[in-house]
């Protein structure tokens, strides 16, 4: 099973990522979205 999560430049989503990692999810992909005024990251996680 896979899940997508966005980590925003202000740190929003970071705690969700930490919780998922503690639950046994693994990061399989990170894609940066470099906008003119922000830097967000699309994180794909997977759990068997």
Buried (B, 14 or more C-beta within 10 A) or exposed (E): EEEEBEBEEEEEBEEBBEEBEEEEBEEEEEEEEEEEEEEBBEBBBEEE
